[in-house]
């Protein structure tokens, strides 16, 4: 019996979301009195034994020429083999781009119930129930998993990473690996240094900025805060900013620690994508903008005047 | 090419979210139902574009649901589906839906659906369906090109984008970028009335999960407004009170 956590990586680097999943999975193991183990697929540049600091005891490492590019069909069979041979009863993924492709497949393969987008530890006192976001962040649901094996995908930024002492035993795992059906022919980094879905701070702007030429001050504030950039739907639709920056019900859903919304009125569809943010700051010249009702802090005023002042004040606080 | 587009009925994006029956059921009273935007704007419209480029392409639609799903099926037919299948059972959870669709999904070259539905946000049916069909699956897809039996797909990943190449048959979960939203025209709406909508009875599938309770998030304490003349105070609050940077 164990909890198995899938560790997602890109170009050999373990993603931040996987550290969250490792901490979360280790807590489930502790809560249910079993051990936490992890599975890493493909070559990595990081020290896997160090994953023990999140509470996992063992790391299965599967390497094979067929596993160089991410292929959900091939990866699923590998993860299922590790889960079956290690006797995993709970398998944890991050609900990120890889987890969204893998968790449903692995669940079907193992005839396991899946809860995707979990926001809290499961309640194992009486059955096995998991809390998740529904209605695009407008509500929570409690979902009971009724199968023997369970799969959970944890929402990104939903669980705080804990780092303690500990070293995991790294065990090479030999799996039967199919030939890939998927070939990666190109891979590009989108604008910005911080990935939007993983960012702790997000600076977002809307139509109130009047035109794409005015984004420089937003970029400067984001740069100063180490934040990712986002935008509202009208801004993406008008091609002022790339589509991948559109946050909202039909764009990207995010849950940073700090979300700063500049010149965004706060339509219900926009709120749906950002209302899991821990702190929301709204800057809008219209005091009646609905976004203020969902905000923690706000300034009613002209963004063109306020944003450079915020950037300067942040600089001062940071001491440079 | 034979395309299957999986569609879902969801509450309108502006619908009030509330629950009844001791918080165990979504309160449907007064709710406007729409075609799940990801299914409609991206999956279905991309299928229509592929058909426009190759007239021999057929587009079938499938949904799992009761007769109350028929209006959204007709809307999808009006946009451009050729015929539709409704599997007559309540779509209570992802596995049940995927297993029902898998029964009718064999023989298609391409299966398209939205990356998730905007109500239960499972983003699971596509992956489950692909596994049941033992087919490749790409989700968060922002572009899809087909040449013969080769598909070239772009997918969004954390902080970047990947271009992948694979072969049909294939399942793709679609999102923004894939296509531009359209509205049905009068000719489409008229034609949709007579397009075939086949209702099939559901297979006996055991659900793996059950929604037991819903909750609304706690109300916000209220916004703390700072004067526009005192921007430094906002930064101080964020730094010292909220401790977010």
Interface residues (C-beta under 8 A of the other chain):
Chain A: X10 X15 X17 X69 X70 X71 X72 X73 X76 X95 X96 X97 X98 X100 X101 X102 X103 X104 X105 X107 X108 X109 X111 X112 X113 X114 X115 X116 X117 X129 X132 X133 X134 X135 X136 X137 X138 X139 X140 X141 X142 X143 X144 X145 X146 X147 X181 X182 X183 X184 X185 X186 X187 X188 X189 X190 X192 X194 X195 X196 X197 X198 X200 X201 X225 X226 X236 X243 X244 X246 X249 X250 X251 X253 X257 X258 X268 X269 X272 X275 X278 X279 X281 X282 X292 X293 X294 X295 X296 X297 X298 X299 X300 X301 X302 X305 X306 X309 X310 X313 X314 X316 X317
Chain B: X11 X13 X14 X17 X19 X37 X38 X41 X94 X95 X98 X115 X118 X119 X120 X121 X122 X123 X124 X125 X126 X127 X128 X130 X131 X132 X134 X135 X136 X137 X138 X139 X140 X142 X152 X155 X156 X157 X158 X159 X160 X161 X162 X163 X164 X165 X166 X167 X173 X176 X177 X207 X208 X209 X210 X211 X212 X213 X214 X215 X216 X217 X220 X221 X223 X224 X225 X226 X227 X228 X231 X232 X234 X235 X236 X237 X238 X239 X242 X244 X245
